[in-house]
Amino acid sequence: MDGARGARPRAAVIHEAWQRLDGVAALSGAHGGPLSRTVKLILDPLVIRPLQHPLCAPTVLTPDGAVLLTSLILASGDVLRATARWFEVLKKERRRLRITDGHPQDRYFQRCFELATGGTAPEPATAERVLRELHGATEGRTTGALRDHLADPATAARLRARLDTAWSGRETAAGTVPAPGVPGLITAVLDGARAEPDPLAELARLRAGTATGRTLADPERVPPARRLGLTGRPVPGKPRLTDGAVSFGPPLDRTVHERVFTTLRSSTDRSVLPPLPRLVTEEIDRSCAPWGLTDETLRVAAAIGEQLALGLRPLTAGPEATAGPAPTAAQRAVEARWRREAYVLRARRLLLRPDAGGAPPDDPLHRIADELRRPWQGYLRRLWARLHGRDVRRAPVTAPEELWDLLDGVARSVILDHRARVRQALTVRTAVEA
């Protein structure tokens, strides 16, 4: 009981410890606590290290965990102050060099910590060298170059003609008969059973280029892509080349510009990407393919992920859990992890008794609870992003175990995202109440 009474929200402990540091304003937010990227890119992976310090990992910390987490942050005060100074110098040099590509926090935070840990003093000459290293490997693969490439009238006309041709070709492939063996592959992945033919051989054959994904994974099938959260339209239409803005709507509604923009922004090493003109033409072909993917194994992975996600009911327990088809082994494994989360348990109470729990209607848990009623939407959007990244890098799925790791990893990613949002809400609430 005493331990329960002494428990503290992890986000609040981080916030209070951070406020005891001086000289870290460049890494801080408006409320005086660390920026969300500071926590994500510096504190969690480089300072707190939850895997090495399990007491610091839970959303709600025991008294011992709170003391340990605070001590880890305070002990790194000198390095964090140096990191903040490095970040300020890099930003100043970035402006001087007129670099506009990439988000400074995403690109520089961890490099600044590395420099601070090595004891290198922040100074402009070293900062310029670091920036040229970070941005020099892009070789023209920048968001600015992408914008200029698509703004050229002759180039845009040629690309729109290719887009029309690719979309017309997509329509003619809709009647292909699925390859045999895919139902066995689905059973092997979702139920953990061995199937005939061997799933590994089936994946190898799919990689060689059958048409299974074109029918099994066609987003115009029932259930429609709109229900899956992949489009805001009744049926996905032909993608546009660009609309002059980057808005990041549902995956299948994005322009070619937005898809390539996302690829560039998320890539840690752009030198491994194709040259920009080829990157754009490949994305045109990809955007017109079923699921917006060209590799057959990745389309099948998307279809299996659809079946997995549509069976998830993380807010359902007891007699309600037995309604409908029996869950597969994979669905049971994912749901078990989800239901252990404290925020899921509270979300269930909010749905069962909306007036209970003391949470106001604008509490983030209400929004998360609403999302958990349709967990397949967040799951499939994140799965699509990962499959798209693999498609760009030409990294097919080559084994059932690899496919399961991918599907399971997406579920973990959604859970971690929900945790982060709850922590952020607790941090803001703590700052307001202080």
N, C-alpha and C positions, 0 to 999 in steps of 0.2 A: 504493500500500500504506500509506504513512504517513497519507494522508488517511482511508483506511478505518479504521486503528487509532485515529485521533483523533475518529471520529464519535461523536456523543452522542445519546441519545434526547431528542427535543424536550421531552417532558414533564419530564424530569429537569433540563434546562437552565432551564426556567421555574420549577421548584420551587426550585432553588438561587438563582436571581436574586431571587425573591420573598423568600426568607429573609434577604436582605441589606437589606431595607427594614424600617423601623420605623414604628409608628403605623398599620398596615393590618390589625389584628386583626379588625376588623368584616368584612373581605373575605376572611378566611383560614379554612381548615379545621382539623381536629383535629391534623393532622400538620405544621402550620405553613406549608403551601403554600396557593396560592390556591384558593378554592372552584371547583367546576366551572362554576358560573354566572359567577364572576369572569372565568374564562378565556373563556367563551362570549360574555358580554355586554360585557365591558370590554376585556380584554387583546387578544384576537384582532381584534375589529373596530375598536378605538379606539386601541390602543397599538402592537401589533406590525404590524398591517395586512399580512398575507402577500402580498396582490396587489401592493402597492408594494415589498415586500421579499421577493422569491422565495426568497432564501437561508434565510429563517425559516419557510418553509412545510412542508418535508418532515417526516415522522415522525421520521426520524433525520437530525440536522444535521451538516454538515461543521464543522470547526473555525472557519472564517470565519462560518458561519451561527450557531454558538453564541455567538461573540463579539458579533455584531451584535444578536442577540435579547436578550442580557443587557444590552447598552448601551441598547437601546430601553426596556426595563423600568426600569432604574436612572435613565435620564434623565427618566422620567415620575414619579419618586418623589414629588415635591411634590404633583402633581395627584392621585395615587393616595391619598396621605395625606388630602388634603382631601376626596376622594370618600368615604373611610371615615368621616370626621367627619360629613359630610352624611348618610350612611346612618344613623349612630347617632342624629342629631337627628330625622330623619324617622321612624325607628322609635319613638322616644320620643313624638313628637307623634301618631303613629298610635295608640299605646296610649291616650293622653290623650283623643283624639277617638273612641275605641272603634270604630275601623275594622277590620273583619275580612275584608274582601273582597280577594281576589287574593293572590298570593305576594309578599311585600315585595321580595325580590331581583329577581324578574321585572319588577315594576312600577317599582322605584326605582333600580336600579343605573345605568342609562344616564342617567337624569335627574340623579342625583347627580354623575356624571362631567361632565355638561354644566354644572352649577352650579359645580363645582370649577374647570373650565377657564375659566369666565367671571370667576373671582376673587371671586364672592359669598361673604361670610363666613357660615358656618352659624349660624343663630339661629332660635328658635322661631317668631317671627311669619312669617318667610319660609317656613319649613317648613310651617306651617299653610296658607298660601296655596297652596303647591305641591301639598299633599295634596288640597285642595279642588278644584284644577284637575284633578288626575289622577282623582279619584273623583266629581267633580260631574257629569261628562258621562254617567254611567251611567243617570240618570233612572229609577231603580227596577230597572234590569237588573243585579241583584246575585245572588250565589249564596244569600245569606240570604233575599232576597225570593222567590227560586225555591222554597226549602225551605218558606217560610211559605205560598206560593201552593198548593203541592201538599198541604200538611198540612190545609187547610180541607176539612172533610168534604163540604160541598155541591159545592165545586169538584172535588174528587177523584172524586166519584160521576159528575158530568157528563163529566169527562175520560175516565173508564173506559168510559162508554157510547160515547163517540166512538171510543175505541180498539177496542172490539168491532166497531163499524160499519165502521171503516177496514180491519180485518183481514178481515172477511167480504167486503168489496168487493175486496180483493186476490185472494182465492181465485178469484173469478169471471173474472179477467183472464188466467188462466194459459194458455188455449188460443189466444191470439191468434197469427195467422200473421205471421212476420217480414216486414218490408218489403223489397222487392228493392233491390239496390244496396249493402247492408251488407257482403256478402262482398268487393265491390270496394273499399269503404272500408277494410276490414281489410287487404287486400293493399296498398293505397296507403300505409298507415301503417307496417306491419311490413316490407314489402319495398321501400319507397321508390319504388314504381312508380305511374304514372298509371293510373287505372282508369275504366271507364265504368259508371254515370254519374259525372260529375265529383264528386270527394269533397266539395268545398266546397258544391255544390248539395245533395248528400246530407245533409250536416250541417245545412244550412238547413232542409231538409224535416223532419229529425228534431227540430229545435228547435221546429218548428211543431206537433209532437205526434203522431207515429206511435206504434205500440205495439211497435216493434222491441225495445227494451230489456227489455220484459216477458218475452220468451221467450229472447232471446239472452243476457240477463244474469241470468236467474232463478237465485238461489243454490241452489235445490233441484235444479238440473241436475247431471249427472255431468260433471266431478268435483264432489263435494259441497262445500259451503261449509266443512265440517269439515276436509277435506284442505287447503283454501286458507288455513286459519288464521283464518277469519272467525267461527267459532262453535266452542264446545266440545261441542255436541250433535250427534247424528246428522243431524238436520234442524232448521233454524232454526224456532223457534216464535214465537207471538205475544209481542211485547215486553210487559214489565210497566211500569206507570206509575212506580212507585218501590218500593224495598224497604227504605228507611230508611237506606241506606248508599251510599257512592260507592266502588266497587271497581275499575272500569275493566277488565272482562274483554274477551273478543273483541268486535269491533265489533257483530256482529249479535245478541249476547246482552245488550247494554247496555239498561238501563231508559231510559225517556224522560227521567227526572231526570238520569241520567248523561250522556246525549247533550246536553241543554241546558246542563248544568253545564260540560261540556267547551267548548261554544261560547262561553260567557261567559268562562271562564278564558283561552281562547286569543285572544280578540278584543282588538285594540289600541285600537279605538274602538267602544265599545258603542253610541254614539249612532246609528250607522248600522244597528243591528239593529232588527227590529220590536219593539214593546212586548212586555213579558214574557208576558202572556196569549196573544198571537198567536204568539209564538215557540214556546210550548209546544204549541199546537194544530197549528201547521205541522209540528212535530217528530213529533207523533203520526201524522199522515198520511205523513210521510216514512219513519218507522220501519216502517210496514206496506207500503211499496212494495218491489218487487224491488231488491236490493242496498241497501236503506235509503236510496234516492235517488229524487227525484221528477222531475228534469229528464232528458229522454230522451237528450240528447247525453252526459250524465255517466254514464248507465247503459251506453251503448255504449262510452264510454271505459273503464269498469270491465271490460267484457267483452273489449276489445282488450288491456287490461293483463293480464287473466288469461291470454290466449293467449301474450302476450309472456313473462310470468313463468314459466309452466309449461315453457317451452323453455329456460330458463337453466340452464347447468351450469358455474358458475365454477370448480369444483374439478376439472373433467374436462379433460384435455389429451391430445394424441397420438392413438393409434388409437381410444381410448374415445370421443373427441369425435365420431367419425363414426357411432357407433351411433345408431339411431333416425332420426327425420325430420331432414332437413337444416335447420339453423337459418336463420331469416330474416335479412335485412340488419339489422333492428333488434336482434335477439338477438345477432348477431355484434358489433355496435357496443357494446352494453352489456357483454357478456362481455369484450371486449378491454379496456375500462377497468377492469373488476373484476380481471382477471388480472394487471394491471400493479401492483396493490397488494402491498406487501411482506408484509402480514399474510395475504393469500390464498396466496402462495407458501409461506409457513411452514405454513399450515393444511393445504395439500396434503401436505406432508412428514409432518405429524403423522398424517394419515389413512392414508397409504401405509405409514408406519413408525411406529406408535404409540409405540414405545420410543425413538425418535430425537428429537433436538432439545433434550433436556434440560429439557423443559417438564413440570411436575408435572400430575397429572390435573385439579387445580382451576384450572389456568392459564386465563385468559379466552380464549385462542386455541382451547382445546379446545371451549369453548362456541360460539365464533364458527364454528369448523369444522363443528360439528354443525348450526348454523343454515344454513351455506352448502350443506349437503346438500339442504336444502329452501328455497332462496332465495325461492321464490314466496310463502311465508308472511309473512316480514317485508316483502317488496315490496308485497304486496296490502294488508296492514294499513295501511301508510303511504299507499298510493295511495287507499284508502278514506277516510282522514282528510282528505286534500286535496280529494277530490271532495265529501265531505260539507260541508267549509267553503265550497266554491264553491256548493253547492246552497243553503246557508243564505243566502249573499250574492246568490243568483240570478245567478250568473256562468257561463253555459253555455260549452261549447267551440264556437267558431265557425269554426275553420279547421283543416285537417289539420296544419299546422305548429305550431299552438298545442297540439294534442293530442300531437304527438311531444315538444314541449318539456316537457309535463307528465309523460309517461311516462319520459323520460330524466332529468328532474329528480328523480323519485322514486328512481331507481337511484343517482344521486349522493348523495341524502340518506341512503340506507342505508349506502353506503360511508363517508360522513363519520361516521355514528353508530358504525360499527365502528372507525374510526380513533380516535375520542374514547375509546371503551372501552379500546382498547389503550394509549393515552396515560395514561389514568387508572390502569390497572394498573401501568404503568411508574413512575408517580409514587408510588403506594403502596409498590411494591417498593423504590424508591430510598430512601424515608423510613424503611422498616423496616430496611434494610441499613445506613443511615447511623449 
